């Protein structure tokens, strides 16, 4: 039988992903001794790649007596498509050392893509340098890949140099460059380039919108998404929906997120796994864990992102048992956890004091799954130990871990020392923390109180002075409430709302009732040098109280009041919100800079430790 007949059969197998037929043909070719024929082996290699049989492809590649540029381009592309870019880069040196070949344009494109996926800046620039001095230095396809690589690196200026050198720019290069600017927060340059793109199709809009979402410009992304819909652009690919769901999550705009969810269903993408993953994350971040649970339960297929999103969501809302149960189900379903999964799990353990389980998970992460702990993992473990009173063990770990401790790590341990009355250790940790020049105002309040409780007045005064210096340049504290058809932002100490009289009146009524029930203002979190009564007045006008009062006045009776605060909730406001939830018989959910607080029946889900 002529060789071209086998080539046709193999191409037909690739077209239909016919694995069984491919294996039979491969066995037949081995019997006939035809695997030495390079074009035939290359075609067989391509079939295995397209059937997602990477191991079979690698075995065939290793057994080939002779390999050419097509062989190398095929196996490198296969590894990129299998999401194994690290393997792409690790086997590439053999192209020189074993086969004596230099890269061509297809190989360069595969290498650039691998570097971009790994955010391997050094290797990416080395590949770029080799490309420039190669005979293929003017290849526009490789240049488009380089633009995409630099966009992923967050280096749009480097990408622009390459972009401007492309003679015939395709849509891939335009969208990569637009995304590069948008992702870096350079909105004006992204919009200027978008205005010049030859074809404003869905992919150009997606590049612009998703880049803006990732750079924290969610509001601008929504405005552009609405404009895209008005332009009548058909959503033939759901990636833009995933981005806009992510914008709802970042902005904590639940009602807007629900509208986007409705659009997802209307467009027929409700069974798309990565859209559902984004929806689970969005509902959890918007403090509607019941809706997150509902989306998750309806998913017909789940990957590691699906399980991890639900685990992290449950953990953040104080549902530790649910998070751990989900993990057990995840493992039983054969899904391998990743780094983020373990952050959520250890975080969950820390909020219910499951010290042994947390230690076991930390150990399992490294021994069973080969995951190297990051600073975040250590911070969660240290928080778990600190909350549970294992302060000596925590100090041993912080002194031996392979990372330099950051502000959140020291602050978590300092809070634990204060909670357990270990003043000696608290002073040691406070000195370390003060050297870092913290950026979080609540850290200085904690430091001042620690030093003052040990009569170290000079240190306490220094902490207060540093806070005053910080407050000149820090973002002011604000709380945001979304009521669906309307939303409102309140700043601490400032009320320009038309309903200020009603808000003040309600807060006064609540204050009277709280004091009757035993509330005493905790002015220790106000470090400014002023009279006690003035300190109480400052606390009275904290932004979260204004937002809650507005919510009580404007929301439908009985509904959950959801607040987003940019800073950590102070101790006094935390007490006040517990009282209010009991007085008005309403659930209040606050997402602050640290965690989610569910206030209900006079209690908080954080168990007063945050």
Secondary structure, DSSP 8 states (H G I E B T S, - for coil): --HHHHHHHHHHHHHHT-HHHHHHHHHHHHHHT-TTSHHHHHHHHHHHHHTT-HHHHHHHHHH-SS--HHHHHHHHHHHHHTT-HHHHHHHHTHHHHTT-----HHHHHHHHHHHHHHT-HHHHHHHHHHHHTSTTTT-HHHHHHHHHHHHHHT-HHHHHHHHHH-SS--HHHHHHHHHHHHHTT-HHHHHHHHHH-S---HHHHHHHHHHHHHTT-HHHHHHHHHHHHHTT----STHHHHHHHHHHHHHT-HHHHHHHHHHHHHTT-TT-HHHHHHHHHHHHHTT-HHHHHHHHHH-SS--HHHHHHHHHHHHHTT-HHHHHHHHHHHHHTT----HHHHHHHHHHHHTTT-HHHHHHHHHHHHHTT-----HHHHHHHHHHHHHTT-HHHHHHHHHHSSS---HHHHHHHHHHHHHHT-HHHHHHHHHHHHHT----HHHHHHHHHHHHHTT-HHHHHHHHHHHHHHHHHS---EEEEE-SS-EEEEETTB---TTHHHHHHHHHHHHHHHHHTT----GGG--SS--HHHHHHHHHT-HHHHHHHHHHHHS-TTS-EEEEESS---HHHHHHHHHHHHHHT--EEEE-SS-EEEEETTEETTTT--
